[in-house]
């Protein structure tokens, strides 16, 4: 009976043989390094030094997190400083410095026309809709409109009158509302006088009486409705302006 050859483990570098794999594995690392020349051993050492240990990686992550937090704080401080550096500008001064001037306030008022079609809108849909239609047409070109209102200022409206921007006063608003009183009254006269000689049924008379009540109620609403609708049409947003902090006087 032939003997079974013993298993041996050989080093691939020096060909030394070991009976146990663990002994060969312990030897092979050192033997591999010693089998290289001086230059190769130096490069191998440098590569091993370039590999960071888990502890070193953990320390680096902590440093990066701390640095990120510091940079965020610096950005926050810079933003606060930038906000405080905004130049305060009065709205009236700003408007008067604009090179493009709108139509004069009085000329613009002459364009308010409460015609027959608008009067019929009042009867059918109410005074607010009729006024909205008028101001929609008159504000199609915002740069030409001599009235400004702003989202940050709920109590101030400005008009361009006599070649200057200024805050609107009660007399200015009266001048805006007045054409509506006059022209609605004129349309009312035409509405009744035009059919005065016509024969009317009882149903016609009821309708005319109902319309008259509606018109009289609309007169009561003009003083509040006209400014409200107009301000909504001309209101501008100043939130996108970053170089100025506007004050409203």
HUHU-V592981 format. One record per helix or strand of 2 or more residues. SS is the DSSP state (H for helix, E for strand). FROM is the first residue (numbers start at 1). LEN is the number of residues. If there is no record, write none. Layout:
# HUHU-V592981
SS&FROM&LEN  SS&FROM&LEN
This chain:
# HUHU-V592981
E&9&2  E&17&2  H&21&14  H&38&13  H&54&31  E&87&4  H&91&7  H&105&5  H&116&10  H&127&12  H&142&3  E&147&4  E&153&9  E&164&4  H&170&24  H&202&33  E&235&2  E&244&4
